[in-house]
Amino acid sequence: MANLATVCLFTYNRLDKTKKTINALQKNYLAKDTHLVVFSDGPKNIQSKEEIEKVRYFLKNIDGFKSVKIHESPTNQGLAQSIIKGVTKVISLDQKVIVLEDDLISSQNFLNFMNQALDFYCLEKKFFSISGYTMDLKSLNNHAPDYYFGRRGSSWGWATWNDRWENIDWDVKDYKKYKWNLKKILQFSKGGSDMPFMLRKQMKNRIDSWAIRWCYHQFKYDLLTVFPSKSKILNIGFGKKATHTKKLTRFETNLDNGIQKSFTFEKKIVQNTKLEKEFRGFFSFFKRLKDKLI
């Protein structure tokens, strides 16, 4: 497969999880033909500095890829700025990119699925991103296609194109108009009832999320994400040391066995209302409450 997308990996201070993420990625069928760019964020404090140095020592000895480049930030940028700046740097040169964080186990065919989908939907501007992760939706058990479409992107192993990424308004300049428009708020919540609340927190500087601004842009222009019918990503980042996810049991999924190397896609947009409903249900207030209680 020619012209494979560069993979961007964002790391911080979790050596054990970073090792597992890299190890799984090295086992991908297309790893040896893929350029890897790693962004290592700087320390928040003395304790994290020591852990980051261990991660960086490990990163310097990575092999198994076409090339490896490492960018070490001297200061702590936080995940949002790290991803926005890092992805912009790479995607402006390569025009497409695949993005991972340091707590994501990929199936052997993850890069196959992502690259094939990127190539297939490259000229179709209705499509905003490709996701490597999918939840275990009940209807996917009898879903024949290799993919389905969703209205909300996933930040757990994803890909996009420069002509879509470069148009995102990270400042959300129209927020004042949006926040008084009940119709828009209800429409935004169709991707999950948590999204309006997350956006409000972001705009009040209570959270630092690039992903909610990314999802808002997708909603604003009515764009779609391509999801795999079988998840190519397993998130191992839940736990006490996780910055953004503590224990979200509803997002545990079964990883694809990785045998399939070639995937079939269609440009015709057919929305599966049953899948959309199940997808939305994973982000309902009651599901979120249940996870907190657990």
N, C-alpha and C positions, 0 to 999 in steps of 0.2 A: 504494500500500500504506500503510494507516494505522498509526499508532503504531509507528514503526520503533524498534529498539533503539539506544541510544546506543553509540557506539564509544569505547572507552578505548584510548589508545595510550601505551605506556611507553617513555620514551627515556632515554638516558644521554649518551655522549660521541662517538657515531659519526655525524657529520654526513652523510657520503656515503650511508650506508645509510638514515638517517632520511629523506633527500630522496627516495630511491628508493621507500621504503615509502609516504610521503605521496603521491608522484606516482601510484603505482599505485592507491591508495585514491581519489584524486580522479577517476580514470577510471571508477570503479564507476558503474553505472547509477543507483544510489540515493544517491550521494554528496550531491547538492544537497539532499536531503530528510533528511539524517542529521546529528544533533548529534555533534560530536567533542570529547572531553575528553582533553587531553594531560597526562600526569604526567612531569615532568622531575626525575630524581633529582639530588641534590647531589654535589659532588666528593669523591673519596677523598683527593686530594692536589693540589698546585699545578698539576701538568701537566694533570690531568683538568679542573680548573677552567676553564682557557683553552679547552679543547675544548667543554666544556658551554656556555660563554657563546656560542660560535659556533652551537651547536645551538639555543639559546634565541632568539638573534637571528632565525634562520630561522623558528622556530615562530611568532613574532609576526607574520609576514607570510603565514601560511597562509590560503588562501581555497578556495572550491569546496564548502563544506559549509553546512548550515543555520545552524550556529553553531559557534564554536571557543572553548573555554575552556582555559586553561593553568594548571596548578598547579606552581609551582617550589619544590622542597624546598631549604631552606638548607643542610641537612646530608645526608650520604650514608646512605640507609636500606638500600641493597642491594635487589636485585630482589625477593626474597621479601616483605619488608615493604612495599615499594612497591606490589606487586600486591595483597596482602591488604588493605591499607588503602585503596588507590585503588578497587579493585573494590567493596569494602564501601560506600564513600562514594557511588558512583554507583548501584549496584544497589538500595540501600535506598530510593532515591527513585523509580527507574524500573521496578523489579521484574524487569528483565532487562538483559543487557549483552552486547556483543561486545568481545572483547579482542585486541589486537595488541601485539607488541613491535616494536622499531625495526629489525628485519632481515627483515621478511616482505613479500614481493611478493604482492599479491592479484590474482586474475583479475577481470575486469569484473563478473562475476556472483556474486562472493563475498558481497556484502551481500544479494543476492536469496536465495541458498541459506540463509544463516544466519538471516535474518528469517523465511523461510517455515517452516523447521524449528522455530524457536523458537515460532512461533504454533501449529504443528500439534501439537507434543508438550508444550505448556504445562501441560496438566492431567494428563499421564501421568507420575506420580511415579517410575515405573521408570526414566525417562530422566534422566540426571544432567547431560549436557552435549552440545553440538553442536561438531563439529570441522570446520574449514575445510580442514585438511590431511589427506591420506592418502598412505601409501607406495604405491609401484608394485607392488602384489601381483599375481602372475601371474593369479590367478582373476578379477581385475577386468576383464581384457580381454574376457571373454565374460559379464560381469555386467550384466543388463538394467536392474535398478532404479537409481534415481538415488542410492541410499544403501546402506549396510550397517551392522550394529550391532557394536560392539566393547566389550570389558570394561575397557579402559584409555583414559583421556582423553588428548588431545594438547594441549600447551601452545602449539602453533604456530597461532594464529588460532582462537579458540574462543569459545563463548558458553554462558551458563547463566541460571538464574532465581534470584531472591532466596530463594524458599522451599526451595531446595536448598543454595545457598551459605551461608546463615545457620546451617545445622546442622553445619557442618564443625568438628571438634575439632582446631584447629591445634596444640594441645599433645600430641596423641595420648596421652591419659591412660591408655588401656588397653594401652600398649606393653609393659609388664612381663608382662602376661598373654599377649600375642601372642608375644613372643620365645621363650617356652618351649613353644609349641604348634607342633610340627612339622607337624601337619596343616594348620593355618592358613597357615604359611609356604609350604608346597607349593601350597596353593590360591592364595595371593597371586601366586606365580610363574607362574601360568597366563596372566597378562597380560604376562609377560616375566620371564626369570630374573634380570634386573638389579634388579627392584623390591625384593625383600627386602634386598639389599645396600645399595641407596640409602637405604632407610628406616633401616637400622642406622647408616649414616654420618650421616644427619640427626639421629638421636637422640643421637649421640655428638658432635654439633656439628662434624663434619668437613666437611660441606657445608651450604649454606644454600639449601634447596629448598622452595618452596611446593608445587610440582607433585607431589612424591612423597607429601606429606601429603594432597593432594587426591585422588590415585590410591588411597591407602590407604582413605580414606573411601568412595570408590566401591566398592572391593572389599568392605569391611566390610558394606555394605548391599546388595551384589549389584545394582548399578545399571549402566546401559548408556550408551554414547556413540553418537551418530549421526554416521557418517562419510560424506563424499561418495564416490561411485564414481570421480570424477575430481577430483584435487586442485585446490582453489581457492586454495592457498597454496604459495609457493615460498620456502624458507628461504635467504637469502643471507648468513647470519651466521657461516658457517664460516670459520675462519682464525685467525691468531696473536693478533689483537686481541679475539677473542670471549672473553667471560667464562666461558660455560658449555659452548660447543661449539667444538672446534678444527677437526677434519676428519673428519666422519662421512659417508663416501661412500655408505653403504647407505641413507641417508635422502634422497638426491637423487631428485627426482620430476619428472614432466611436468606442467606447469601447464595447466589446462583452457583451451580456446580462448575461453571466455567468451560464446559465442553464445547458449546456452540461458538463458532468463530465468525460466521457470516450472518447478518441480520437484514431483514426485509422491512422497508418503510413505504408509506404511501403519503402523497402530498394532499390528497383529498381530506378535508377536515370533517370528521364525523365525531361529534361529541357524545360520549357515553354517559348519559345522565345518572345511571346507577353508580358508576365509578366515581363520578363527580360528587355525588351525595355521600358515598362512603369516605372519600378523601376528605371532604369538608368535616365529616363527623369526627375525624381524628383530632381536630382542633377545637371541638366544641367546649363550652364552659364546663360541662359535666366530666368530660374526659380529662381536662386539665386539673379539675378539682380532685378527681380520683387519683391521679398521679401524685399530687401533693400530699394527699392523705396516706398513700402507700409509703 
